[in-house]
Amino acid sequence: MIVNLISDTITKPSFKMLEAMFSAPVGDDVFKEDPSVNELEQDLALLFGKEAALFFPSGTMTNQTAIKIHTQPGEQIICDHFSHIFNYEGGGVSFNSGVSCKMISGDRGRITAEQIMESINPPDFYHSPKTSLVCLENTTNKGGGAIYDLNEIVKIRELCDKKKLGLHLDGARLWNALEVTKENPKQYGELFDTISLCLSKGLGCPVGSVLVGSKKNIKKALRIRKVFGGGMRQAGYLAAAGSYALKYHRSDLNNDHKKAKEIASTLKNCLYVNEINPVETNIIIFSLKKQYDEVSFVEKLKNKNILIMSLGKGKLRIVTHRDYTDDQHSYLLKTLPKIEYYA
């Protein structure tokens, strides 16, 4: 038995999801003639109360497209220093859009309207780049699956309106946040100009993300996706997985959250653990006591057929997901306290 908790991206389609994919009606999506893609896009636009949506191969491409929509070369975006768009998208903000990032040290990846206000460059001061976009991430990846307070996002939206800034959400794990808060997706649609929604993490699809926004912005996104090489042909086979997951997999995320909290509870009683971030969704980030080495710890777990990720600088990450079974969970909870360690 291999217990792979490196990421929730390692999931494989269920048998019923595969059935839905194999039976999907398809066409050429480059010509917008794929009925399964069109249905997924329409359903997600409706779900979030936006005018339109566009299916992409990856969440990185949806984020990069959104940044390109909202900015011009030489401008600057504001984001948290933990943000995925800065840390894990290959420098795409500069390569694709020619913009720089003003980094804020928030609370586990979450920034406030007050912090953003302090980071906006004066628009008439031509020595500094023009601030044009604010990017949030919910839940936060490097922040351990932390969830934004919707009231704070409302304040950020009001500030962006006042300062004429765009507001984009990297919602790669927004589905996890929505299951916890029970907020209406339309509340997010009202607050953000564009939202990136990933289908290949907690929802268990093999590929795919969707960008939702206004008709004007999605029309721009269609061209940018083409430039980025993201046009797909009979993509309906992939889109059908997304449609299936939206119908049948969303509530299953609660089980991932429950298991994550149980893992954190077990780690608290392990002598080698120094600190554990608060666990709100499906990500556990923890550190070891100074005398212990995270590389050797990861190797010790690997020898027990348990795979987790080192984030560097003493931090380790565990991510629960729909392919993480009850038997695997029981094995992990029994094994963690028994890991022999020495200084």
C-alpha atoms as a printed R data frame, in Angstrom:
    type eleno elety resid chain resno       x      y       z
1   ATOM     1    CA   MET     A     1   0.000  0.000   0.000
2   ATOM     2    CA   ILE     A     2   1.381  3.398  -1.070
3   ATOM     3    CA   VAL     A     3  -0.038  6.408   0.789
4   ATOM     4    CA   ASN     A     4   0.560  9.404  -1.487
5   ATOM     5    CA   LEU     A     5  -0.163 12.683   0.281
6   ATOM     6    CA   ILE     A     6   2.133 14.896  -1.780
7   ATOM     7    CA   SER     A     7  -0.782 16.750  -3.367
8   ATOM     8    CA   ASP     A     8  -4.459 16.528  -4.245
9   ATOM     9    CA   THR     A     9  -3.394 16.661  -7.896
10  ATOM    10    CA   ILE     A    10  -2.444 12.966  -7.841
11  ATOM    11    CA   THR     A    11  -6.059 11.768  -7.964
12  ATOM    12    CA   LYS     A    12  -7.311  9.601 -10.812
13  ATOM    13    CA   PRO     A    13 -10.777  9.663 -12.382
14  ATOM    14    CA   SER     A    14 -13.334  7.359 -10.784
15  ATOM    15    CA   PHE     A    15 -14.957  4.659 -12.916
16  ATOM    16    CA   LYS     A    16 -18.183  6.658 -13.186
17  ATOM    17    CA   MET     A    17 -16.245  9.776 -14.151
18  ATOM    18    CA   LEU     A    18 -14.514  7.773 -16.884
19  ATOM    19    CA   GLU     A    19 -17.901  6.566 -18.108
20  ATOM    20    CA   ALA     A    20 -19.071 10.179 -18.331
21  ATOM    21    CA   MET     A    21 -15.912 11.119 -20.229
22  ATOM    22    CA   PHE     A    22 -16.128  8.236 -22.704
23  ATOM    23    CA   SER     A    23 -19.771  8.954 -23.489
24  ATOM    24    CA   ALA     A    24 -19.376 12.728 -23.860
25  ATOM    25    CA   PRO     A    25 -20.524 14.381 -27.097
26  ATOM    26    CA   VAL     A    26 -17.578 16.301 -28.548
27  ATOM    27    CA   GLY     A    27 -16.657 18.721 -31.306
28  ATOM    28    CA   ASP     A    28 -13.833 21.114 -32.180
29  ATOM    29    CA   ASP     A    29 -13.512 23.481 -29.246
30  ATOM    30    CA   VAL     A    30 -11.167 25.820 -31.120
31  ATOM    31    CA   PHE     A    31 -14.232 26.638 -33.238
32  ATOM    32    CA   LYS     A    32 -16.377 26.617 -30.042
33  ATOM    33    CA   GLU     A    33 -18.236 23.589 -31.403
34  ATOM    34    CA   ASP     A    34 -17.691 21.170 -28.535
35  ATOM    35    CA   PRO     A    35 -21.046 20.748 -26.738
36  ATOM    36    CA   SER     A    36 -19.513 19.279 -23.571
37  ATOM    37    CA   VAL     A    37 -17.055 22.165 -23.199
38  ATOM    38    CA   ASN     A    38 -19.791 24.690 -23.906
39  ATOM    39    CA   GLU     A    39 -22.023 23.090 -21.271
40  ATOM    40    CA   LEU     A    40 -19.287 23.165 -18.607
41  ATOM    41    CA   GLU     A    41 -18.481 26.804 -19.369
42  ATOM    42    CA   GLN     A    42 -22.136 27.823 -19.251
43  ATOM    43    CA   ASP     A    43 -22.763 25.951 -16.005
44  ATOM    44    CA   LEU     A    44 -19.785 27.515 -14.223
45  ATOM    45    CA   ALA     A    45 -20.601 31.009 -15.474
46  ATOM    46    CA   LEU     A    46 -24.142 30.544 -14.159
47  ATOM    47    CA   LEU     A    47 -22.929 29.075 -10.850
48  ATOM    48    CA   PHE     A    48 -20.784 32.140 -10.142
49  ATOM    49    CA   GLY     A    49 -23.178 34.654 -11.639
50  ATOM    50    CA   LYS     A    50 -20.719 35.699 -14.353
51  ATOM    51    CA   GLU     A    51 -21.442 36.357 -18.002
52  ATOM    52    CA   ALA     A    52 -19.033 33.837 -19.498
53  ATOM    53    CA   ALA     A    53 -16.362 31.222 -18.878
54  ATOM    54    CA   LEU     A    54 -13.501 29.560 -20.747
55  ATOM    55    CA   PHE     A    55 -12.006 26.080 -20.324
56  ATOM    56    CA   PHE     A    56  -8.205 25.800 -20.040
57  ATOM    57    CA   PRO     A    57  -5.646 22.981 -19.760
58  ATOM    58    CA   SER     A    58  -4.310 24.253 -16.404
59  ATOM    59    CA   GLY     A    59  -4.786 26.624 -13.507
60  ATOM    60    CA   THR     A    60  -1.461 28.274 -14.227
61  ATOM    61    CA   MET     A    61  -2.730 29.180 -17.693
62  ATOM    62    CA   THR     A    62  -5.996 30.612 -16.318
63  ATOM    63    CA   ASN     A    63  -4.098 32.743 -13.807
64  ATOM    64    CA   GLN     A    64  -1.587 33.918 -16.389
65  ATOM    65    CA   THR     A    65  -4.369 34.748 -18.822
66  ATOM    66    CA   ALA     A    66  -6.214 36.766 -16.192
67  ATOM    67    CA   ILE     A    67  -3.062 38.739 -15.373
68  ATOM    68    CA   LYS     A    68  -2.587 39.451 -19.074
69  ATOM    69    CA   ILE     A    69  -6.199 40.641 -19.357
70  ATOM    70    CA   HIS     A    70  -5.899 43.126 -16.508
71  ATOM    71    CA   THR     A    71  -2.403 44.556 -17.044
72  ATOM    72    CA   GLN     A    72  -0.013 46.191 -19.487
73  ATOM    73    CA   PRO     A    73   3.771 45.607 -19.611
74  ATOM    74    CA   GLY     A    74   5.628 47.667 -17.034
75  ATOM    75    CA   GLU     A    75   2.756 47.686 -14.560
76  ATOM    76    CA   GLN     A    76   2.618 46.032 -11.159
77  ATOM    77    CA   ILE     A    77   0.304 43.609  -9.400
78  ATOM    78    CA   ILE     A    78  -0.185 43.219  -5.661
79  ATOM    79    CA   CYS     A    79  -0.217 39.756  -4.070
80  ATOM    80    CA   ASP     A    80   0.848 37.886  -0.956
81  ATOM    81    CA   HIS     A    81   4.448 36.638  -0.811
82  ATOM    82    CA   PHE     A    82   3.081 33.073  -0.514
83  ATOM    83    CA   SER     A    83   0.975 33.387  -3.672
84  ATOM    84    CA   HIS     A    84   1.000 30.649  -6.294
85  ATOM    85    CA   ILE     A    85   1.226 33.149  -9.156
86  ATOM    86    CA   PHE     A    86   4.572 34.339  -7.813
87  ATOM    87    CA   ASN     A    87   6.104 31.158  -6.408
88  ATOM    88    CA   TYR     A    88   4.881 28.337  -8.632
89  ATOM    89    CA   GLU     A    89   4.102 29.633 -12.112
90  ATOM    90    CA   GLY     A    90   7.585 29.780 -13.558
91  ATOM    91    CA   GLY     A    91   7.961 33.562 -13.464
92  ATOM    92    CA   GLY     A    92   5.040 33.834 -15.865
93  ATOM    93    CA   VAL     A    93   3.936 37.229 -14.544
94  ATOM    94    CA   SER     A    94   7.108 38.769 -15.989
95  ATOM    95    CA   PHE     A    95   7.573 36.425 -18.957
96  ATOM    96    CA   ASN     A    96   3.995 36.539 -20.228
97  ATOM    97    CA   SER     A    97   2.752 39.948 -19.138
98  ATOM    98    CA   GLY     A    98   5.897 41.975 -18.430
99  ATOM    99    CA   VAL     A    99   4.657 43.013 -14.999
100 ATOM   100    CA   SER     A   100   6.225 42.960 -11.547
101 ATOM   101    CA   CYS     A   101   4.828 41.844  -8.198
102 ATOM   102    CA   LYS     A   102   4.513 43.951  -5.062
103 ATOM   103    CA   MET     A   103   4.659 41.328  -2.326
104 ATOM   104    CA   ILE     A   104   2.794 41.607   0.958
105 ATOM   105    CA   SER     A   105   3.464 39.462   4.033
106 ATOM   106    CA   GLY     A   106  -0.059 38.518   5.024
107 ATOM   107    CA   ASP     A   107  -1.556 36.018   7.431
108 ATOM   108    CA   ARG     A   108  -0.846 32.557   5.973
109 ATOM   109    CA   GLY     A   109  -1.261 33.890   2.429
110 ATOM   110    CA   ARG     A   110  -4.159 36.231   3.141
111 ATOM   111    CA   ILE     A   111  -3.758 39.989   2.728
112 ATOM   112    CA   THR     A   112  -5.978 42.819   3.951
113 ATOM   113    CA   ALA     A   113  -7.428 45.933   2.371
114 ATOM   114    CA   GLU     A   114  -5.279 48.016   4.705
115 ATOM   115    CA   GLN     A   115  -2.095 46.265   3.555
116 ATOM   116    CA   ILE     A   116  -3.112 46.658  -0.086
117 ATOM   117    CA   MET     A   117  -3.794 50.371   0.403
118 ATOM   118    CA   GLU     A   118  -0.262 50.843   1.729
119 ATOM   119    CA   SER     A   119   1.167 49.004  -1.300
120 ATOM   120    CA   ILE     A   120  -0.525 50.915  -4.122
121 ATOM   121    CA   ASN     A   121   1.937 53.103  -5.987
122 ATOM   122    CA   PRO     A   122   0.875 56.746  -6.554
123 ATOM   123    CA   PRO     A   123  -0.597 56.772 -10.101
124 ATOM   124    CA   ASP     A   124   1.009 60.118 -11.012
125 ATOM   125    CA   PHE     A   125   4.491 59.140  -9.758
126 ATOM   126    CA   TYR     A   126   6.040 57.892 -12.987
127 ATOM   127    CA   HIS     A   127   9.219 56.623 -11.321
128 ATOM   128    CA   SER     A   128   7.361 53.614  -9.913
129 ATOM   129    CA   PRO     A   129   5.319 51.053 -11.857
130 ATOM   130    CA   LYS     A   130   1.603 51.671 -12.130
131 ATOM   131    CA   THR     A   131  -0.430 49.408  -9.838
132 ATOM   132    CA   SER     A   132  -3.176 47.807 -11.913
133 ATOM   133    CA   LEU     A   133  -4.263 44.501 -10.350
134 ATOM   134    CA   VAL     A   134  -4.737 42.769  -7.002
135 ATOM   135    CA   CYS     A   135  -4.523 38.963  -6.923
136 ATOM   136    CA   LEU     A   136  -5.881 36.892  -4.027
137 ATOM   137    CA   GLU     A   137  -5.690 33.130  -3.477
138 ATOM   138    CA   ASN     A   138  -8.410 31.125  -1.718
139 ATOM   139    CA   THR     A   139  -7.653 28.734  -0.186
140 ATOM   140    CA   THR     A   140  -3.977 29.547   0.220
141 ATOM   141    CA   ASN     A   141  -1.569 26.810  -0.832
142 ATOM   142    CA   LYS     A   142   1.604 27.797   1.056
143 ATOM   143    CA   GLY     A   143  -0.618 29.134   3.834
144 ATOM   144    CA   GLY     A   144  -1.863 25.628   4.572
145 ATOM   145    CA   GLY     A   145  -5.325 25.807   3.047
146 ATOM   146    CA   ALA     A   146  -6.333 28.967   4.910
147 ATOM   147    CA   ILE     A   147  -9.683 30.514   3.970
148 ATOM   148    CA   TYR     A   148 -10.302 34.207   3.364
149 ATOM   149    CA   ASP     A   149 -12.893 36.059   5.413
150 ATOM   150    CA   LEU     A   150 -15.483 37.186   2.849
151 ATOM   151    CA   ASN     A   151 -15.947 40.458   4.721
152 ATOM   152    CA   GLU     A   152 -12.286 41.291   4.111
153 ATOM   153    CA   ILE     A   153 -12.694 40.544   0.412
154 ATOM   154    CA   VAL     A   154 -15.638 42.973   0.337
155 ATOM   155    CA   LYS     A   155 -13.316 45.670   1.753
156 ATOM   156    CA   ILE     A   156 -10.679 44.798  -0.865
157 ATOM   157    CA   ARG     A   157 -13.275 45.059  -3.653
158 ATOM   158    CA   GLU     A   158 -14.351 48.496  -2.416
159 ATOM   159    CA   LEU     A   159 -10.716 49.621  -2.373
160 ATOM   160    CA   CYS     A   160 -10.087 48.271  -5.881
161 ATOM   161    CA   ASP     A   161 -13.157 50.110  -7.169
162 ATOM   162    CA   LYS     A   162 -11.985 53.325  -5.524
163 ATOM   163    CA   LYS     A   163  -8.466 53.003  -6.923
164 ATOM   164    CA   LYS     A   164  -9.603 51.604 -10.304
165 ATOM   165    CA   LEU     A   165  -7.742 48.299  -9.877
166 ATOM   166    CA   GLY     A   166  -8.691 44.898 -11.229
167 ATOM   167    CA   LEU     A   167  -9.320 42.049  -8.777
168 ATOM   168    CA   HIS     A   168  -8.511 38.440  -9.687
169 ATOM   169    CA   LEU     A   169  -8.966 35.304  -7.603
170 ATOM   170    CA   ASP     A   170  -6.763 32.263  -7.890
171 ATOM   171    CA   GLY     A   171  -9.500 29.883  -6.791
172 ATOM   172    CA   ALA     A   172  -7.573 26.668  -7.360
173 ATOM   173    CA   ARG     A   173  -9.015 25.331  -4.094
174 ATOM   174    CA   LEU     A   174 -12.033 27.627  -3.805
175 ATOM   175    CA   TRP     A   175 -14.224 24.509  -3.817
176 ATOM   176    CA   ASN     A   176 -12.662 23.537  -0.470
177 ATOM   177    CA   ALA     A   177 -13.374 26.967   0.986
178 ATOM   178    CA   LEU     A   178 -16.994 26.910  -0.197
179 ATOM   179    CA   GLU     A   179 -17.636 23.550   1.480
180 ATOM   180    CA   VAL     A   180 -16.441 24.956   4.807
181 ATOM   181    CA   THR     A   181 -18.098 28.384   4.694
182 ATOM   182    CA   LYS     A   182 -21.223 27.321   2.756
183 ATOM   183    CA   GLU     A   183 -21.061 30.667   0.973
184 ATOM   184    CA   ASN     A   184 -22.801 31.088  -2.370
185 ATOM   185    CA   PRO     A   185 -20.419 31.049  -5.364
186 ATOM   186    CA   LYS     A   186 -22.318 34.069  -6.702
187 ATOM   187    CA   GLN     A   187 -20.948 36.077  -3.779
188 ATOM   188    CA   TYR     A   188 -17.484 35.526  -5.229
189 ATOM   189    CA   GLY     A   189 -18.704 36.269  -8.735
190 ATOM   190    CA   GLU     A   190 -19.942 39.655  -7.554
191 ATOM   191    CA   LEU     A   191 -16.628 40.545  -5.904
192 ATOM   192    CA   PHE     A   192 -14.036 39.448  -8.467
193 ATOM   193    CA   ASP     A   193 -13.485 40.532 -12.061
194 ATOM   194    CA   THR     A   194 -12.070 37.114 -12.918
195 ATOM   195    CA   ILE     A   195 -11.847 33.812 -11.045
196 ATOM   196    CA   SER     A   196  -9.675 30.800 -11.864
197 ATOM   197    CA   LEU     A   197 -11.348 27.518 -10.887
198 ATOM   198    CA   CYS     A   198  -9.366 24.273 -10.842
199 ATOM   199    CA   LEU     A   199 -11.069 20.945 -11.515
200 ATOM   200    CA   SER     A   200  -8.040 18.650 -11.212
201 ATOM   201    CA   LYS     A   201  -7.353 18.960  -7.471
202 ATOM   202    CA   GLY     A   202  -9.994 18.152  -4.870
203 ATOM   203    CA   LEU     A   203 -12.693 17.457  -7.447
204 ATOM   204    CA   GLY     A   204 -10.624 14.641  -8.931
205 ATOM   205    CA   CYS     A   205 -10.601 15.503 -12.650
206 ATOM   206    CA   PRO     A   206  -7.587 14.476 -14.736
207 ATOM   207    CA   VAL     A   207  -7.085 17.888 -16.382
208 ATOM   208    CA   GLY     A   208  -8.622 21.309 -16.523
209 ATOM   209    CA   SER     A   209  -9.365 24.727 -15.085
210 ATOM   210    CA   VAL     A   210 -11.955 27.332 -16.000
211 ATOM   211    CA   LEU     A   211 -11.750 31.126 -16.008
212 ATOM   212    CA   VAL     A   212 -15.000 32.978 -15.327
213 ATOM   213    CA   GLY     A   213 -15.607 36.677 -15.951
214 ATOM   214    CA   SER     A   214 -17.421 39.216 -18.077
215 ATOM   215    CA   LYS     A   215 -18.084 38.593 -21.781
216 ATOM   216    CA   LYS     A   216 -15.521 41.268 -22.587
217 ATOM   217    CA   ASN     A   217 -12.799 39.684 -20.462
218 ATOM   218    CA   ILE     A   218 -13.513 36.143 -21.639
219 ATOM   219    CA   LYS     A   219 -13.350 37.338 -25.259
220 ATOM   220    CA   LYS     A   220  -9.882 38.680 -24.463
221 ATOM   221    CA   ALA     A   221  -9.058 35.408 -22.713
222 ATOM   222    CA   LEU     A   222  -9.919 33.411 -25.825
223 ATOM   223    CA   ARG     A   223  -7.249 35.244 -27.810
224 ATOM   224    CA   ILE     A   224  -4.687 35.054 -25.003
225 ATOM   225    CA   ARG     A   225  -5.324 31.314 -24.580
226 ATOM   226    CA   LYS     A   226  -4.582 30.906 -28.287
227 ATOM   227    CA   VAL     A   227  -1.325 32.866 -27.950
228 ATOM   228    CA   PHE     A   228  -0.334 30.710 -24.960
229 ATOM   229    CA   GLY     A   229  -0.988 27.569 -27.017
230 ATOM   230    CA   GLY     A   230  -3.971 26.479 -24.930
231 ATOM   231    CA   GLY     A   231  -6.499 25.828 -27.684
232 ATOM   232    CA   MET     A   232  -7.767 22.231 -27.595
233 ATOM   233    CA   ARG     A   233  -9.853 20.271 -30.084
234 ATOM   234    CA   GLN     A   234 -12.158 17.516 -28.772
235 ATOM   235    CA   ALA     A   235 -11.716 18.797 -25.235
236 ATOM   236    CA   GLY     A   236 -15.211 17.670 -24.287
237 ATOM   237    CA   TYR     A   237 -13.841 14.378 -23.000
238 ATOM   238    CA   LEU     A   238 -12.006 16.412 -20.351
239 ATOM   239    CA   ALA     A   239 -14.800 18.899 -19.781
240 ATOM   240    CA   ALA     A   240 -17.245 16.048 -19.128
241 ATOM   241    CA   ALA     A   241 -15.092 15.042 -16.158
242 ATOM   242    CA   GLY     A   242 -15.527 18.550 -14.782
243 ATOM   243    CA   SER     A   243 -19.290 18.488 -15.234
244 ATOM   244    CA   TYR     A   244 -19.475 15.114 -13.479
245 ATOM   245    CA   ALA     A   245 -17.311 16.317 -10.584
246 ATOM   246    CA   LEU     A   246 -19.415 19.428 -10.058
247 ATOM   247    CA   LYS     A   247 -22.514 17.239  -9.693
248 ATOM   248    CA   TYR     A   248 -21.119 14.434  -7.541
249 ATOM   249    CA   HIS     A   249 -17.766 15.300  -5.943
250 ATOM   250    CA   ARG     A   250 -18.096 18.680  -4.227
251 ATOM   251    CA   SER     A   251 -19.531 17.417  -0.931
252 ATOM   252    CA   ASP     A   252 -16.826 14.736  -0.724
253 ATOM   253    CA   LEU     A   253 -14.319 17.485   0.076
254 ATOM   254    CA   ASN     A   254 -15.672 17.496   3.625
255 ATOM   255    CA   ASN     A   255 -14.200 14.027   4.132
256 ATOM   256    CA   ASP     A   256 -10.786 15.329   3.042
257 ATOM   257    CA   HIS     A   257 -11.076 18.144   5.584
258 ATOM   258    CA   LYS     A   258 -12.060 15.755   8.368
259 ATOM   259    CA   LYS     A   259  -9.079 13.502   7.699
260 ATOM   260    CA   ALA     A   260  -6.708 16.479   7.568
261 ATOM   261    CA   LYS     A   261  -7.844 17.613  11.021
262 ATOM   262    CA   GLU     A   262  -7.356 14.082  12.364
263 ATOM   263    CA   ILE     A   263  -3.820 13.975  10.947
264 ATOM   264    CA   ALA     A   264  -3.030 17.328  12.568
265 ATOM   265    CA   SER     A   265  -4.387 16.049  15.877
266 ATOM   266    CA   THR     A   266  -2.101 13.008  15.661
267 ATOM   267    CA   LEU     A   267   0.943 15.115  14.755
268 ATOM   268    CA   LYS     A   268   0.401 17.301  17.831
269 ATOM   269    CA   ASN     A   269   1.223 14.300  19.978
270 ATOM   270    CA   CYS     A   270   4.372 13.332  18.049
271 ATOM   271    CA   LEU     A   271   7.549 14.269  19.915
272 ATOM   272    CA   TYR     A   272   9.420 15.320  16.775
273 ATOM   273    CA   VAL     A   273   6.863 17.974  15.734
274 ATOM   274    CA   ASN     A   274   7.578 21.608  16.547
275 ATOM   275    CA   GLU     A   275   4.614 23.509  15.114
276 ATOM   276    CA   ILE     A   276   1.484 22.829  13.057
277 ATOM   277    CA   ASN     A   277  -0.365 25.490  11.089
278 ATOM   278    CA   PRO     A   278  -4.090 25.744  11.826
279 ATOM   279    CA   VAL     A   279  -5.924 23.263   9.590
280 ATOM   280    CA   GLU     A   280  -9.055 24.608   7.912
281 ATOM   281    CA   THR     A   281  -9.339 22.455   4.801
282 ATOM   282    CA   ASN     A   282  -7.237 19.645   3.299
283 ATOM   283    CA   ILE     A   283  -3.661 20.913   3.743
284 ATOM   284    CA   ILE     A   284  -1.462 20.313   6.778
285 ATOM   285    CA   ILE     A   285   1.781 22.278   7.041
286 ATOM   286    CA   PHE     A   286   4.049 21.507   9.979
287 ATOM   287    CA   SER     A   287   7.656 21.816  11.084
288 ATOM   288    CA   LEU     A   288  10.023 19.570  13.031
289 ATOM   289    CA   LYS     A   289  12.011 20.429  16.109
290 ATOM   290    CA   LYS     A   290  15.397 21.965  15.315
291 ATOM   291    CA   GLN     A   291  17.417 18.836  16.003
292 ATOM   292    CA   TYR     A   292  15.548 16.922  13.306
293 ATOM   293    CA   ASP     A   293  16.065 17.097   9.561
294 ATOM   294    CA   GLU     A   294  13.030 17.252   7.286
295 ATOM   295    CA   VAL     A   295  14.815 15.503   4.399
296 ATOM   296    CA   SER     A   296  15.577 12.439   6.477
297 ATOM   297    CA   PHE     A   297  12.056 12.566   7.937
298 ATOM   298    CA   VAL     A   298  10.518 12.472   4.464
299 ATOM   299    CA   GLU     A   299  12.798  9.530   3.661
300 ATOM   300    CA   LYS     A   300  11.757  7.690   6.815
301 ATOM   301    CA   LEU     A   301   8.116  8.045   5.829
302 ATOM   302    CA   LYS     A   302   8.918  6.943   2.297
303 ATOM   303    CA   ASN     A   303  10.427  3.748   3.723
304 ATOM   304    CA   LYS     A   304   7.007  3.192   5.320
305 ATOM   305    CA   ASN     A   305   5.326  3.754   1.912
306 ATOM   306    CA   ILE     A   306   4.069  7.192   2.947
307 ATOM   307    CA   LEU     A   307   4.827 10.078   0.596
308 ATOM   308    CA   ILE     A   308   4.699 13.733   1.687
309 ATOM   309    CA   MET     A   309   6.339 16.946   0.460
310 ATOM   310    CA   SER     A   310   9.114 19.090   1.896
311 ATOM   311    CA   LEU     A   311   8.514 22.803   1.296
312 ATOM   312    CA   GLY     A   312  12.030 23.750   2.391
313 ATOM   313    CA   LYS     A   313  13.066 25.975   5.293
314 ATOM   314    CA   GLY     A   314  11.939 23.334   7.749
315 ATOM   315    CA   LYS     A   315   8.349 23.068   6.549
316 ATOM   316    CA   LEU     A   316   6.566 19.871   5.500
317 ATOM   317    CA   ARG     A   317   3.225 19.462   3.732
318 ATOM   318    CA   ILE     A   318   0.536 16.793   3.732
319 ATOM   319    CA   VAL     A   319  -2.492 17.083   1.442
320 ATOM   320    CA   THR     A   320  -5.554 14.854   1.742
321 ATOM   321    CA   HIS     A   321  -7.662 13.996  -1.308
322 ATOM   322    CA   ARG     A   322 -10.442 11.765  -2.595
323 ATOM   323    CA   ASP     A   323  -8.100  8.860  -3.454
324 ATOM   324    CA   TYR     A   324  -6.774  8.771   0.119
325 ATOM   325    CA   THR     A   325  -8.747  5.836   1.491
326 ATOM   326    CA   ASP     A   326  -9.962  5.066   5.007
327 ATOM   327    CA   ASP     A   327  -7.495  2.164   5.204
328 ATOM   328    CA   GLN     A   328  -4.622  4.439   4.188
329 ATOM   329    CA   HIS     A   329  -5.760  7.004   6.737
330 ATOM   330    CA   SER     A   330  -5.819  4.419   9.518
331 ATOM   331    CA   TYR     A   331  -2.336  3.226   8.548
332 ATOM   332    CA   LEU     A   332  -0.959  6.772   8.550
333 ATOM   333    CA   LEU     A   333  -2.438  7.636  11.961
334 ATOM   334    CA   LYS     A   334  -0.929  4.485  13.445
335 ATOM   335    CA   THR     A   335   2.465  4.999  11.784
336 ATOM   336    CA   LEU     A   336   3.169  8.675  12.510
337 ATOM   337    CA   PRO     A   337   3.628  8.283  16.304
338 ATOM   338    CA   LYS     A   338   5.839  5.232  15.764
339 ATOM   339    CA   ILE     A   339   8.436  6.940  13.554
340 ATOM   340    CA   GLU     A   340  11.697  6.480  15.396
341 ATOM   341    CA   TYR     A   341  13.787  9.592  15.518
342 ATOM   342    CA   TYR     A   342  17.139 10.570  16.862
343 ATOM   343    CA   ALA     A   343  18.917 13.877  17.155
